Amino acid sequence: MSEFVMLTRLSANAVHLPMALEELEKKIMAQIRSECPRVEWLHSYAILGPYDYMDIFRAPDDADAFKVATIIRSYGYAHTEIWGAKEWQAFKALIRDLSREQ
């Protein structure tokens, strides 16, 4: 399974009441669980800056990561970016195998 970081920015007219965010989340997550049962959610954060949320999840392949982003965008309220990620210790293990010759 690969790890992905997804940044989401909501449109200004996504919801009109703060409590509606929780209902929107429930709908989206129910659809993701239904359509992408092998996706494993690791963390969700509300963040400051140009994006509103950051989610970290595992997916078996890029296709499932695309599905997650598409489901979120299909509700018409969000812009998403997804980045592939590698845990730092796993990354260090990968680079140890690189040739030292230039």
GIMO-V145997 format. One record per run of one state. SS is the DSSP state (alpha for helix, beta for strand, coil for the rest). FROM is the first residue (numbers start at 0). TO is the last residue. Records with the same first field share a line. If there is no record, write none. Layout:
SS=FROM-TO ; FROM-TO
This chain:
coil=0-0 ; 10-16 ; 35-38 ; 46-51 ; 59-60 ; 74-76 ; 85-86 ; 96-101
beta=1-9 ; 39-45 ; 52-58 ; 77-84
alpha=17-34 ; 61-73 ; 87-95
